[in-house]
Amino acid sequence: MAPGESPKDKGGQPGFVSAALSGLCPRCGAKTLFAEPAGLADQCANCGLDILALERGGRFVGVVTMLLALVLIIAALAVDEWLRPPLWTTFLFWGPVTVGSVVFGLRFYKTMWVYHQYEERAQ
């Protein structure tokens, strides 16, 4: 892929969900966007793109996390009211669901923001 071309411009490239799950660089498409489960890498190890310079939406991560927490709390209360599961099954189910949802939500949000900033700077 040529510099300045985003994976979205190339046919057959994945969308935001696949890019967030795989951690694809917006410039070269390598799996180098994330260094941690929900933490962006400093730069792409493949093409050298400065990812942290593109990630300027960090102040809204708290809002995304709170909205996700609200949805999870409402879902947990609804399941508890409807099924009345034992406390241990509630912890066993909602613990991993909460962690997975927060990690995926943050990866999706950060990927969306980095791709948006990359496309804006390319124009």
C-alpha positions in Angstrom: 0.0 0.0 0.0 1.4 3.4 -0.9 2.0 6.1 1.7 -0.9 8.4 2.1 -3.4 5.7 1.1 -5.6 4.3 3.8 -6.7 0.7 4.0 -10.2 1.9 3.3 -9.1 3.1 -0.1 -7.9 -0.4 -1.1 -10.5 -2.9 -2.1 -11.1 -5.9 0.2 -9.6 -4.1 3.3 -11.5 -4.6 6.6 -13.8 -2.1 8.2 -13.4 -0.4 11.6 -14.5 -3.5 13.6 -11.9 -5.8 11.9 -9.3 -3.0 12.1 -10.0 -2.5 15.8 -9.9 -6.2 16.6 -6.7 -6.8 14.6 -5.1 -3.4 15.4 -4.4 -2.5 11.8 -2.3 0.6 11.0 -4.2 3.2 8.9 -1.2 3.7 6.6 0.1 0.2 5.8 -2.5 -2.2 7.3 0.0 -4.0 9.5 -1.2 -5.3 12.9 0.8 -2.7 14.8 -1.8 -0.2 16.0 -2.0 -1.4 19.6 0.9 -2.2 22.0 -1.5 -3.3 24.8 -5.0 -4.7 24.7 -6.5 -1.1 24.7 -3.4 1.0 24.5 -2.1 2.5 21.3 1.5 1.9 20.2 3.8 4.9 19.9 4.4 4.3 16.2 3.8 1.6 13.6 6.7 -0.8 13.7 6.2 -1.5 9.9 5.9 1.9 8.3 6.9 4.3 11.2 3.6 6.2 11.3 3.5 8.3 14.5 0.3 6.9 16.0 0.3 8.9 19.2 0.3 12.1 17.2 -2.9 11.0 15.6 -4.6 10.0 18.9 -5.9 13.3 20.3 -9.3 12.0 21.5 -8.0 10.6 24.7 -10.1 12.9 26.8 -13.3 11.3 25.6 -12.3 7.8 26.6 -13.9 8.3 30.0 -17.2 9.2 28.4 -17.1 6.1 26.2 -16.3 3.9 29.2 -19.2 5.5 31.3 -21.7 5.0 28.5 -20.6 1.4 28.1 -20.8 0.9 31.9 -24.4 2.3 31.8 -25.4 -0.2 29.1 -23.8 -3.1 31.0 -25.4 -2.1 34.3 -28.9 -1.9 32.7 -28.3 -5.3 31.0 -27.1 -6.9 34.3 -30.2 -5.6 36.1 -32.5 -6.8 33.4 -30.9 -10.3 33.4 -31.0 -10.4 37.2 -34.7 -9.4 37.2 -35.6 -11.9 34.5 -33.5 -15.0 35.4 -32.6 -14.4 39.1 -29.3 -16.3 38.8 -27.2 -17.1 41.8 -24.6 -14.5 42.8 -21.6 -16.7 41.8 -22.9 -17.2 38.2 -23.5 -13.4 38.0 -19.9 -12.7 38.8 -18.7 -15.6 36.6 -20.7 -14.2 33.6 -20.5 -10.4 34.0 -16.8 -10.2 35.0 -15.5 -11.4 31.6 -18.3 -9.7 29.7 -17.4 -6.4 31.3 -13.7 -6.6 30.7 -14.2 -7.8 27.1 -16.7 -5.1 26.4 -14.6 -2.3 27.7 -11.5 -3.5 25.9 -13.4 -3.9 22.6 -15.2 -0.5 23.1 -11.9 1.3 23.7 -10.2 -0.4 20.8 -13.0 0.5 18.5 -13.2 4.1 19.7 -9.4 4.6 19.4 -9.2 2.9 16.0 -12.1 5.1 14.7 -10.4 8.2 16.1 -6.9 7.4 14.7 -8.3 6.5 11.2 -10.3 9.7 11.2 -7.3 11.8 12.1 -5.1 10.0 9.6 -7.6 10.6 6.8 -8.0 14.3 7.8 -4.3 14.9 7.7 -3.9 13.1 4.4 -6.3 15.6 2.7 
